Amino acid sequence: MAPSTSSPWTRTAACPSTPPTKPAPSTEQATVTPNARVISSSSTARPTLPSGTLRLTTRTPVSVSMAHAARRWISGRPAHFFPISTIALADILKREANSISTAYTPHPCTTVGQHRCEGDGCGGTYSSDRYGGTCDPDGCDFNSYRQGVKDFYGPGMTVDTTKKFTVVTQFLKGSDGQLSEIKRFYVQNGKTIPNSQSTIDGVSGNSITPEFCKNQKVAFGDSDTFNDKGGFAQFSKGLSQPMVLVMSLWDDHYANMLWLDSTYPTDASPDEPGKGRGTCDTGSGVPTDIETSQASNQVIYSNIKFGPINSTFKNT
C-alpha cells in the first residue's frame, strides 16, 4: 500500500541509475522483555552478487495490516468467504530501505489491537478516503535524506550500503512508563554510528519523538494524521499488545516507491522541504520493469534477536 505525498515508506533497492548493488539485509531484532525499559532491535545488511539493481522494498514491521478473508461457519463447517475485508492494527515499519534510502515509521490506530474493516472504511492508498480508517496511513517517518542529510546513507556514505551493517532500533519508555522515543543507529565495521541529525528548520533531533513528529508535519506542510489517530500515546498502547515480526519484499503499483528514494510528489522541487527523499529518478521504480528485469533479486534476513536495550549487538 503506497503512501500519500506526506507518507514515508521505503524500498530496499538501488535505482537503475546507480551502480548495481543488491543489499541482503539480515535483521537482528530485539523486543521488550519484562521490566525492560526498551524494545531494542537491530538489522544487518550486506551486499550480494552485483547481478542487477534491486527495486523492490523490504519491510520489517513489528506488525502490519493484512488482507483477510472472513469465514462464516454454519453447523461447524465453513460456508462463505468474504475477501473484501481487512484486518487493521498498529504497526512500526522498523526498516523500509534500499541501498539508496531508508526510513522507519510508526503508524498508530485509534482502535488498539487487531480489528476488522471493510472497503473504503479501511482508508489507505486504494481507498476513496485515504484517512477514513482507524489507522494512520502516513505515520511519522525518519528518512535521513528527507531530513536534510544527503550523504549519510548510501553507497560509500557514512553508512555504506555496499558493505555489511547492522541496524538497531530502540523503543524507550519515559518516566510515566509510556513510549517516549524511538531511536535508530547503525553498527558497521565494528563502529557504532548514531542516526543523522535533522537539519530541517524547526525540526531537530535524530530520533522519533512526539515533538519531532509534531514539528516535522508543520515544516513539511503534511496533514498530521499521526496525532489525529492518537500519536505516541495510542502507539504506546499498541506496543503493550502482542506483536509479530513480519518481513516482506514488494514493489509499488501506485507510486513506484518514489516516496522512499526520489522526489515525491514528482512535480515538486527536490529542494522543497520534505519532497526530496533520495537520489532516484522520478521515472524509476515501475513494477512491470522490475518484475521482468529483476525478478531473481532477493533479500536475506538472519540473526534475529530480541532483548533489553543494548543486549542484541556489540556496542562500540
C-alpha positions as CSV (number, residue, x, y, z in Angstrom):
1,M,0.0,0.0,0.0
2,A,1.7,3.2,-1.2
3,P,1.7,6.4,0.8
4,S,0.3,9.9,0.1
5,T,2.6,12.8,-0.6
6,S,3.3,13.1,3.1
7,S,4.0,9.4,3.6
8,P,7.4,8.0,4.5
9,W,7.6,4.5,3.1
10,T,10.7,2.8,1.7
11,R,12.1,0.4,-0.9
12,T,15.1,-1.8,-0.4
13,A,16.8,-1.3,-3.8
14,A,19.1,0.8,-5.8
15,C,17.6,2.9,-8.6
16,P,18.6,2.0,-12.1
17,S,20.9,5.0,-12.5
18,T,23.1,3.8,-9.6
19,P,25.8,1.1,-9.8
20,P,24.3,-2.4,-9.4
21,T,24.0,-3.3,-5.8
22,K,21.9,-5.9,-4.2
23,P,21.9,-5.5,-0.4
24,A,20.8,-8.5,1.6
25,P,19.7,-7.2,5.0
26,S,19.9,-9.6,7.8
27,T,17.9,-8.4,10.7
28,E,18.8,-8.7,14.4
29,Q,15.8,-7.5,16.3
30,A,15.1,-7.2,20.0
31,T,11.8,-6.7,21.6
32,V,10.5,-5.8,25.1
33,T,11.1,-8.1,28.0
34,P,9.5,-8.0,31.5
35,N,10.6,-4.9,33.3
36,A,12.8,-3.7,30.4
37,R,12.7,0.0,29.6
38,V,13.0,-0.5,25.8
39,I,12.4,-2.6,22.9
40,S,15.7,-2.8,21.0
41,S,16.2,-4.1,17.6
42,S,19.0,-4.3,15.1
43,S,19.2,-5.3,11.4
44,T,22.3,-6.2,9.4
45,A,22.6,-5.6,5.7
46,R,25.2,-6.9,3.3
47,P,25.6,-6.9,-0.5
48,T,25.3,-10.0,-2.6
49,L,26.3,-10.6,-6.2
50,P,26.0,-7.4,-8.3
51,S,23.9,-9.0,-10.9
52,G,21.3,-6.2,-11.0
53,T,19.7,-3.4,-9.1
54,L,17.1,-4.4,-6.5
55,R,14.0,-2.2,-7.0
56,L,11.7,-4.0,-4.6
57,T,11.2,-2.9,-1.0
58,T,11.9,-4.8,2.2
59,R,9.9,-4.1,5.2
60,T,10.3,-5.3,8.8
61,P,7.4,-4.0,10.8
62,V,6.6,-5.3,14.2
63,S,3.0,-5.8,12.9
64,V,1.2,-4.9,9.7
65,S,-2.2,-4.7,8.3
66,M,-3.0,-7.8,6.3
67,A,-5.6,-8.9,3.8
68,H,-8.2,-11.0,5.4
69,A,-10.9,-13.3,4.1
70,A,-13.6,-13.6,6.7
71,R,-15.1,-17.0,7.0
72,R,-18.7,-17.8,8.1
73,W,-19.3,-21.0,9.9
74,I,-22.6,-22.9,9.5
75,S,-23.1,-26.1,11.6
76,G,-19.4,-26.3,12.3
77,R,-18.4,-26.0,8.6
78,P,-17.1,-23.1,6.6
79,A,-19.8,-21.8,4.3
80,H,-18.8,-18.4,2.7
81,F,-15.7,-16.3,2.2
82,F,-15.7,-12.5,2.1
83,P,-12.3,-11.5,0.6
84,I,-13.1,-7.8,0.8
85,S,-12.4,-7.3,4.4
86,T,-9.1,-6.4,6.1
87,I,-7.5,-6.8,9.5
88,A,-6.1,-3.5,10.7
89,L,-3.7,-2.9,13.5
90,A,-0.9,-0.6,14.7
91,D,2.5,-1.2,13.1
92,I,6.0,0.1,13.3
93,L,7.8,-0.1,10.0
94,K,11.2,-0.8,11.5
95,R,13.1,-0.8,8.3
96,E,11.9,0.2,4.9
97,A,15.1,0.6,2.9
98,N,17.3,0.0,-0.1
99,S,20.8,0.9,-0.9
100,I,19.8,4.5,-1.6
101,S,17.4,5.5,1.2
102,T,16.0,4.2,4.4
103,A,13.2,5.2,6.8
104,Y,11.5,3.9,10.0
105,T,7.9,4.9,10.7
106,P,5.3,4.3,13.5
107,H,1.6,4.1,12.5
108,P,-0.9,4.4,15.4
109,C,-4.5,3.2,15.3
110,T,-7.5,4.7,17.2
111,T,-8.5,1.1,18.0
112,V,-5.9,-0.9,19.9
113,G,-5.3,-4.4,18.7
114,Q,-6.5,-6.4,15.7
115,H,-9.8,-5.2,14.3
116,R,-11.8,-5.7,11.1
117,C,-12.7,-3.1,8.5
118,E,-14.3,-3.2,5.1
119,G,-13.9,-1.3,1.8
120,D,-13.3,2.4,1.9
121,G,-13.8,2.2,5.7
122,C,-10.3,0.8,5.9
123,G,-8.7,4.0,4.5
124,G,-5.3,3.9,2.9
125,T,-3.9,4.2,-0.6
126,Y,-6.5,2.4,-2.6
127,S,-9.5,3.8,-0.7
128,S,-11.6,6.7,-1.9
129,D,-11.0,8.2,1.6
130,R,-7.3,7.7,2.5
131,Y,-7.8,8.8,6.1
132,G,-11.2,7.2,6.6
133,G,-9.9,4.2,8.5
134,T,-8.9,3.7,12.1
135,C,-5.1,3.7,11.4
136,D,-2.8,6.4,10.3
137,P,-1.7,5.5,6.7
138,D,1.2,8.1,6.7
139,G,2.9,7.7,10.0
140,C,5.7,9.7,11.4
141,D,8.9,8.9,9.5
142,F,12.6,9.5,9.8
143,N,14.4,9.4,6.5
144,S,17.9,10.9,6.8
145,Y,17.8,12.3,3.2
146,R,14.4,13.8,3.7
147,Q,15.6,15.3,7.0
148,G,18.3,17.2,5.1
149,V,21.4,14.9,5.4
150,K,22.1,13.7,1.9
151,D,25.4,12.0,2.4
152,F,24.6,9.8,5.4
153,Y,23.1,6.6,4.0
154,G,24.0,5.1,0.6
155,P,26.9,3.6,-1.4
156,G,30.2,5.0,0.0
157,M,28.5,7.2,2.6
158,T,28.6,7.3,6.4
159,V,26.5,4.1,6.4
160,D,28.0,2.4,3.4
161,T,25.3,0.2,1.9
162,T,27.8,-1.7,-0.3
163,K,29.1,-3.3,2.9
164,K,27.6,-5.3,5.7
165,F,26.0,-3.2,8.5
166,T,23.6,-3.6,11.5
167,V,20.5,-1.6,12.0
168,V,19.4,-1.0,15.6
169,T,16.0,0.3,16.7
170,Q,15.2,1.0,20.3
171,F,11.8,1.9,21.8
172,L,12.3,3.9,25.0
173,K,9.9,4.4,27.8
174,G,9.6,7.7,29.7
175,S,9.2,8.2,33.4
176,D,5.4,7.6,33.0
177,G,6.0,4.2,31.6
178,Q,4.8,5.2,28.1
179,L,6.7,5.2,24.9
180,S,8.7,8.4,24.7
181,E,11.2,7.9,21.9
182,I,12.1,5.6,19.0
183,K,15.9,5.6,18.4
184,R,17.8,4.4,15.4
185,F,21.5,3.8,15.0
186,Y,23.9,1.6,12.9
187,V,26.9,-0.6,13.5
188,Q,29.4,-1.1,10.7
189,N,33.0,-2.4,10.7
190,G,32.8,-2.6,14.5
191,K,31.8,1.1,14.9
192,T,28.5,2.4,16.2
193,I,27.1,5.1,14.0
194,P,24.4,7.4,15.5
195,N,21.5,8.3,13.3
196,S,21.9,11.6,11.4
197,Q,20.6,14.8,13.0
198,S,17.8,16.6,11.2
199,T,18.9,19.8,9.6
200,I,15.4,21.0,8.6
201,D,14.5,24.3,10.1
202,G,12.2,23.9,13.1
203,V,12.8,20.1,13.2
204,S,15.7,19.0,15.5
205,G,16.9,15.6,16.7
206,N,17.9,12.3,15.3
207,S,15.1,10.1,16.6
208,I,11.3,9.9,16.5
209,T,9.7,11.7,19.5
210,P,6.3,13.4,20.0
211,E,8.0,16.8,19.4
212,F,9.8,15.6,16.3
213,C,6.6,14.3,14.8
214,K,4.6,17.5,15.5
215,N,7.3,19.8,14.2
216,Q,8.0,17.7,11.1
217,K,4.4,17.8,10.0
218,V,4.4,21.6,10.3
219,A,7.7,22.0,8.5
220,F,6.7,19.8,5.6
221,G,3.2,21.0,5.4
222,D,1.8,17.5,5.8
223,S,-1.6,16.5,7.4
224,D,-1.0,15.5,11.0
225,T,-2.9,12.2,10.9
226,F,-0.3,10.7,13.1
227,N,-1.5,12.8,16.1
228,D,-5.1,12.7,14.8
229,K,-5.0,8.9,15.3
230,G,-3.6,9.2,18.8
231,G,0.2,9.7,18.2
232,F,2.6,8.4,20.7
233,A,0.0,7.8,23.4
234,Q,-2.0,5.5,21.2
235,F,1.0,3.8,19.7
236,S,2.3,3.1,23.2
237,K,-1.0,1.2,23.8
238,G,-0.4,-0.8,20.7
239,L,3.1,-1.8,21.9
240,S,1.5,-3.1,25.1
241,Q,-0.2,-5.8,23.0
242,P,1.5,-8.9,21.5
243,M,3.1,-8.1,18.1
244,V,4.5,-10.2,15.3
245,L,7.7,-9.5,13.3
246,V,6.8,-9.6,9.6
247,M,9.3,-9.3,6.7
248,S,8.3,-8.7,3.1
249,L,9.7,-7.9,-0.3
250,W,7.4,-5.9,-2.6
251,D,7.0,-3.3,-5.3
252,D,4.6,-0.4,-5.6
253,H,1.9,-0.3,-8.3
254,Y,0.6,3.1,-7.0
255,A,3.6,5.4,-6.7
256,N,6.6,3.3,-7.9
257,M,8.2,3.6,-4.4
258,L,9.1,7.2,-5.2
259,W,8.1,8.3,-1.7
260,L,11.2,6.4,-0.5
261,D,14.2,7.4,-2.6
262,S,13.1,10.0,-5.2
263,T,11.2,13.3,-5.3
264,Y,7.6,12.9,-4.2
265,P,5.2,14.2,-5.4
266,T,7.0,14.0,-8.7
267,D,6.1,17.6,-9.8
268,A,7.6,19.1,-6.7
269,S,11.1,20.6,-6.4
270,P,13.5,18.3,-4.7
271,D,14.8,21.3,-2.8
272,E,11.4,21.9,-1.1
273,P,11.4,20.6,2.5
274,G,10.1,17.1,2.7
275,K,9.8,16.4,-1.0
276,G,13.3,15.1,-1.7
277,R,13.6,11.6,-0.3
278,G,16.5,10.2,-2.3
279,T,18.5,10.4,-5.5
280,C,16.5,8.0,-7.7
281,D,14.9,9.4,-10.9
282,T,11.2,10.1,-10.8
283,G,10.8,7.8,-13.8
284,S,12.2,4.8,-11.9
285,G,10.6,2.0,-9.9
286,V,8.0,0.9,-12.4
287,P,6.7,-2.5,-11.3
288,T,6.4,-4.0,-14.8
289,D,10.1,-3.2,-15.4
290,I,11.2,-4.6,-12.0
291,E,9.2,-7.8,-12.3
292,T,10.7,-8.7,-15.7
293,S,14.3,-7.4,-15.5
294,Q,14.9,-8.0,-11.8
295,A,12.7,-11.0,-10.9
296,S,15.5,-13.0,-9.4
297,N,16.7,-10.4,-6.9
298,Q,16.4,-11.3,-3.2
299,V,16.8,-10.2,0.3
300,I,18.1,-12.4,3.1
301,Y,17.1,-12.0,6.8
302,S,19.0,-13.7,9.6
303,N,20.3,-13.3,13.2
304,I,17.0,-12.0,14.6
305,K,17.4,-11.3,18.3
306,F,15.1,-9.9,21.0
307,G,16.2,-8.5,24.3
308,P,16.6,-5.5,26.6
309,I,18.5,-2.3,25.5
310,N,22.0,-2.9,24.1
311,S,21.7,-6.7,24.5
312,T,21.4,-7.7,20.9
313,F,24.6,-6.3,19.4
314,K,28.1,-5.3,20.3
315,N,28.2,-1.6,21.3
316,T,31.5,0.1,20.4
